């Protein structure tokens, strides 16, 4: 039986309460790990690590794919903008960690999925910018109709034919669950918009042509058990892991010394 690919899930830094304690914690909604496990992967939580900002390979060497999850807003200083009053909850350590991992994962051609905030991090990592408050720029709240819930927060997204987004979703008209007030503005270098909202043509999917699997989506596939996106990432991560094992075995067999597959 093939080994399970290891999927890194970047965690948020938030205040949490349990028992008698209220303290800073590294958190991620369990739906992310559940979706990875259902697809046959091993889910590994990645807390922000200052050392990894300088050396992201120390973490990426352990993984077969990377997922940047949803969460609070990015600091607009990361893309050279002034802070909008509606931009809240920023974390400099999370931004720096995820930007470093995203840039290096793309350089390594590692399978990568950015979800909601993660799509925005990918865009900023490639030199793009963000819209900081959609109700102001687009005149409606339809991308986050119900705060803190998924009910009523669904809409259709048009995915470009033959795009990675459409192949991963398994269709070109895709029902999504979204919950965001920020979005991609100027598109980052090399990225292509391959998904548009039926509501207002807002970019909902971006990808990097020529890469094996670099995809950002503005919706939340982890909370939709019918979604195929995370399973598509895990499938590609399995191929990536097998390729690494083959290269490691070949190098060892050629007398090049011992090489770790992970």
C-alpha positions as CSV (number, residue, x, y, z in Angstrom):
1,X,0.0,0.0,0.0
2,X,1.3,3.4,-0.9
3,X,2.3,5.6,2.0
4,X,0.0,8.5,2.9
5,X,1.2,11.9,1.6
6,X,2.0,14.5,4.2
7,X,0.0,17.7,3.9
8,X,1.1,20.8,5.9
9,X,-1.7,23.0,7.1
10,X,-0.7,26.5,8.3
11,X,-2.3,27.5,11.6
12,X,-3.5,30.8,12.9
13,X,-2.4,32.5,16.1
14,X,-5.5,33.3,18.2
15,X,-6.6,33.6,21.8
16,X,-8.4,30.5,22.9
17,X,-10.2,29.4,26.0
18,X,-10.5,25.9,27.6
19,X,-11.0,24.8,31.1
20,X,-9.8,27.6,33.3
21,X,-7.3,29.0,30.8
22,X,-7.5,31.8,28.2
23,X,-4.2,31.9,26.3
24,X,-2.7,32.5,22.9
25,X,-2.9,29.3,20.8
26,X,-2.1,27.9,17.4
27,X,-5.5,27.0,15.9
28,X,-7.1,25.7,12.8
29,X,-10.7,24.5,12.2
30,X,-10.8,20.8,12.2
31,X,-12.5,20.6,8.9
32,X,-9.2,21.1,7.2
33,X,-7.6,18.1,8.8
34,X,-10.7,16.1,8.4
35,X,-10.8,16.8,4.6
36,X,-7.1,15.8,4.2
37,X,-7.6,12.6,6.2
38,X,-10.8,11.6,4.2
39,X,-8.7,12.0,1.0
40,X,-6.0,9.7,2.4
41,X,-3.4,12.2,3.5
42,X,-1.6,12.9,6.8
43,X,-2.5,16.3,8.2
44,X,0.3,18.2,9.9
45,X,-0.4,21.5,11.7
46,X,2.2,24.2,11.0
47,X,2.5,27.0,13.6
48,X,4.3,30.2,12.5
49,X,8.0,29.6,12.9
50,X,10.3,32.6,12.8
51,X,13.3,30.5,11.8
52,X,11.4,29.1,8.8
53,X,11.0,32.7,7.4
54,X,14.7,32.5,6.7
55,X,14.8,28.8,5.9
56,X,11.4,27.5,4.7
57,X,13.1,24.3,3.3
58,X,13.5,23.0,6.8
59,X,9.7,22.6,6.9
60,X,8.9,22.0,3.3
61,X,11.4,19.1,3.2
62,X,9.0,17.3,5.5
63,X,5.9,17.8,3.4
64,X,4.4,16.5,0.1
65,X,2.0,19.5,-0.2
66,X,1.2,22.8,1.5
67,X,-2.2,24.3,2.3
68,X,-2.6,27.9,3.4
69,X,-5.9,28.2,5.2
70,X,-8.5,30.9,5.8
71,X,-8.3,33.4,8.7
72,X,-7.9,37.0,9.5
73,X,-6.8,39.7,7.2
74,X,-3.2,40.2,6.0
75,X,-1.4,43.3,7.0
76,X,-1.7,45.7,4.0
77,X,1.9,46.7,4.6
78,X,2.8,43.4,3.0
79,X,1.5,44.7,-0.3
80,X,2.4,48.4,0.1
81,X,-1.1,49.7,1.1
82,X,-2.5,51.8,3.9
83,X,-4.7,50.1,6.4
84,X,-8.5,50.3,5.8
85,X,-10.5,50.7,9.0
86,X,-12.2,47.3,8.2
87,X,-8.9,45.4,8.0
88,X,-8.6,43.7,11.4
89,X,-6.9,40.8,13.2
90,X,-3.6,41.0,11.4
91,X,-0.6,38.9,12.6
92,X,2.8,39.9,11.4
93,X,4.3,36.5,12.3
94,X,1.7,34.6,10.4
95,X,2.0,36.8,7.4
96,X,5.8,36.5,7.3
97,X,5.7,32.7,7.8
98,X,3.1,32.0,5.2
99,X,4.6,34.3,2.6
100,X,8.0,32.6,3.0
101,X,6.4,29.1,2.7
102,X,4.3,30.1,-0.3
103,X,7.2,31.6,-2.3
104,X,9.5,28.7,-1.6
105,X,6.8,26.0,-2.3
106,X,6.1,27.5,-5.7
107,X,9.9,27.6,-6.4
108,X,10.1,23.9,-5.5
109,X,7.1,23.1,-7.7
110,X,5.4,21.6,-4.6
111,X,1.6,21.0,-4.7
112,X,0.0,24.1,-3.2
113,X,-3.5,25.1,-2.3
114,X,-4.5,28.5,-0.9
115,X,-7.9,28.7,0.6
116,X,-9.7,32.1,1.1
117,X,-6.9,34.1,3.0
118,X,-4.5,31.5,1.5
119,X,-5.4,32.6,-2.0
120,X,-4.7,36.2,-1.0
121,X,-1.4,35.2,0.5
122,X,-0.4,33.5,-2.7
123,X,-1.4,36.6,-4.7
124,X,0.7,38.9,-2.4
125,X,3.6,36.4,-2.5
126,X,3.6,36.9,-6.3
127,X,3.6,40.7,-5.9
128,X,-0.2,41.3,-6.2
129,X,-2.4,43.4,-4.1
130,X,-5.8,43.1,-2.3
131,X,-9.1,44.8,-2.1
132,X,-9.5,45.5,1.6
133,X,-13.3,45.8,2.0
134,X,-15.7,44.5,-0.7
135,X,-18.8,46.2,0.6
136,X,-17.0,49.5,-0.1
137,X,-15.5,48.5,-3.5
138,X,-18.4,46.4,-4.8
139,X,-21.4,47.8,-2.9
140,X,-22.8,44.6,-1.4
141,X,-22.3,42.0,1.4
142,X,-23.0,38.9,-0.7
143,X,-19.6,37.3,-0.2
144,X,-20.2,37.3,3.6
145,X,-24.0,37.5,4.0
146,X,-24.1,35.7,7.3
147,X,-21.1,36.4,9.7
148,X,-19.8,33.3,11.4
149,X,-21.9,30.8,9.5
150,X,-22.1,29.0,6.2
151,X,-25.8,29.0,5.8
152,X,-26.8,31.4,3.0
153,X,-23.1,32.0,2.0
154,X,-23.2,29.9,-1.1
155,X,-22.9,31.1,-4.7
156,X,-21.8,29.8,-8.1
157,X,-18.3,30.4,-9.6
158,X,-17.5,30.0,-13.3
159,X,-14.3,28.1,-13.8
160,X,-12.3,28.3,-17.0
161,X,-12.4,25.3,-19.3
162,X,-9.3,23.1,-19.0
163,X,-8.1,25.0,-16.0
164,X,-6.6,23.4,-12.9
165,X,-9.5,24.8,-10.9
166,X,-12.1,23.1,-13.2
167,X,-10.2,19.8,-13.2
168,X,-9.8,19.8,-9.4
169,X,-13.5,20.8,-8.9
170,X,-14.7,18.4,-11.6
171,X,-16.9,21.0,-13.2
172,X,-16.9,24.5,-14.8
173,X,-19.9,25.8,-12.8
174,X,-19.1,25.2,-9.2
175,X,-21.2,25.9,-6.1
176,X,-19.1,27.4,-3.4
177,X,-19.3,28.4,0.3
178,X,-17.6,31.7,0.9
179,X,-17.0,34.0,3.9
180,X,-14.7,36.9,3.1
181,X,-14.7,40.7,2.9
182,X,-11.3,41.0,1.1
183,X,-10.2,39.7,-2.3
184,X,-7.6,39.8,-5.1
185,X,-7.1,43.2,-6.7
186,X,-4.0,43.4,-8.9
187,X,-3.1,39.9,-9.9
188,X,0.4,38.6,-8.9
189,X,3.1,37.8,-11.4
190,X,2.5,34.7,-13.4
191,X,-0.9,34.0,-11.9
192,X,-4.0,33.7,-14.1
193,X,-7.6,34.2,-12.9
194,X,-9.5,31.0,-13.7
195,X,-12.6,31.5,-11.6
196,X,-15.1,34.3,-11.5
197,X,-18.0,34.9,-9.1
198,X,-21.5,34.7,-10.7
199,X,-22.4,37.5,-8.3
200,X,-20.1,40.2,-9.7
201,X,-17.1,38.7,-11.6
202,X,-14.9,38.9,-8.6
203,X,-11.8,36.7,-9.0
204,X,-12.5,33.5,-7.1
205,X,-9.7,31.2,-8.4
206,X,-6.1,31.9,-9.5
207,X,-3.5,29.4,-10.6
208,X,0.1,29.3,-12.0
209,X,0.3,27.9,-15.5
210,X,3.1,25.5,-16.0
211,X,3.3,24.5,-12.3
212,X,2.3,21.0,-11.3
213,X,-0.4,22.2,-8.9
214,X,-0.5,25.8,-7.6
215,X,-4.1,26.9,-7.0
216,X,-5.8,29.5,-4.9
217,X,-9.6,29.6,-4.3
218,X,-11.6,32.2,-2.5
219,X,-14.1,29.8,-1.1
220,X,-13.9,27.0,1.5
221,X,-13.8,23.5,0.1
222,X,-12.9,22.1,3.5
223,X,-16.5,22.6,4.8
224,X,-18.1,21.1,1.8
225,X,-17.9,17.3,1.9
226,X,-19.0,17.1,-1.7
227,X,-16.0,19.2,-2.9
228,X,-13.2,17.4,-4.8
229,X,-10.6,20.1,-4.4
230,X,-8.7,18.9,-1.4
231,X,-8.8,15.3,-2.6
232,X,-7.3,16.6,-5.9
233,X,-4.5,18.2,-4.0
234,X,-3.9,15.0,-1.9
235,X,-3.8,12.9,-5.1
236,X,-1.1,15.2,-6.6
237,X,0.8,15.2,-3.3
238,X,0.8,11.4,-3.5
239,X,2.4,11.6,-7.0
240,X,4.9,14.2,-5.7
241,X,5.9,12.0,-2.8
242,X,6.4,9.0,-5.1
243,X,8.6,11.0,-7.3
244,X,10.7,12.2,-4.4
245,X,11.1,8.6,-3.2
246,X,12.1,7.4,-6.7
247,X,14.7,10.2,-7.0
248,X,16.0,9.4,-3.5
249,X,16.3,5.7,-4.3
250,X,18.0,6.4,-7.6
251,X,20.5,8.7,-6.0
252,X,21.3,6.1,-3.3
253,X,21.6,3.3,-5.8
254,X,24.1,5.2,-7.9
255,X,26.5,5.4,-5.0
256,X,25.6,9.0,-4.2
257,X,25.2,8.3,-0.5
258,X,22.1,8.1,1.7
259,X,19.3,10.4,0.8
260,X,16.2,10.9,2.9
261,X,12.9,10.9,1.0
262,X,11.5,13.2,3.6
